[in-house]
């Protein structure tokens, strides 16, 4: 039961990044997204991913692998659109 709770919590927090990815993509701008927030969040989710792998915690691995991917997409889009605006 505890593992199911972890998967549900991970799913909800991970899915919360999808609207931000879509917003940056649709607006072709990441100006409203803090680069520092994205960098720190990327580092944190990557460390959680490593922790999950080392402790064999499947919910932590799954949630942070997807979250890290989404945050990297936000970062790449933000930088790509910022470079295109110049």
N, C-alpha and C positions, 0 to 999 in steps of 0.2 A: 504494500500500500504506500509506503514511504517513497518508493521509486516512482510510482504513478504521480504522486504529488509533485515530485521534482520535474517530471516531464511536462506536467500541466503548467507549472510555474515558468519553466524554461520556454515553453511554447508561447505563453502570453507575453513575456518580456521580449522575446525575439520578434514576434509578429508586430510589436509596437514600432519597430524601425521601418517596416514596409511603407507606411504612409510618408515618411520622410524621404525615402529613396524615390518614391513616385513623384513627390512634390519637386524635388531637385531636378529630376528628369523632365517632367512636364514643363516646368518654368525655365528650363535650360539655365539655371542659376543656383548657386549654392551660397550666395552672398549672405543670406540670413543664418547660415550654419557656421558656428564657431569652429575654426580649424583646430584650435587647441582642444576643444571638447572632443572632436573626432579623433585626434591623435591619442589623447589620454584614454578614451573609451576603447580604441583599438588595442592599445597596450594592455589595458585591464582585461579585456575579453580574451586576448591571446594568453595572458598569464593564467586566467581561469581555465582556459582550454588545456594548457599544459598540466595544471593541477588536476583536472578531471582525468586526463590520460594517466597520470602517475598514480592516482588513487582508484582508478578503474570505476569512476562514477559516470555511468552512461548518460544520465540526464544533464550533467554539467558539460560533458563533452559535446553532446548533440546541440544543446542550446548555445553554447559559446562558439562552436564551429560556424553555425549559421549566423549568429549575431556578428561575429568577426567579419564574415564575408559581406554582410549587409553594410557594416560600417566602412569597410574598405571601398565598397562601391560608392557610398556617399562621398568619401574622401576623393576618390578618383574623379567622380563627376564634378565635385566642387572645384578641383584644380583645373580640370579640362575646360569647364565653362568659364572660369576666371581667365584662363590663358586666351580663350577665344574672344573674350570681351575687350582685350587690349589691342 
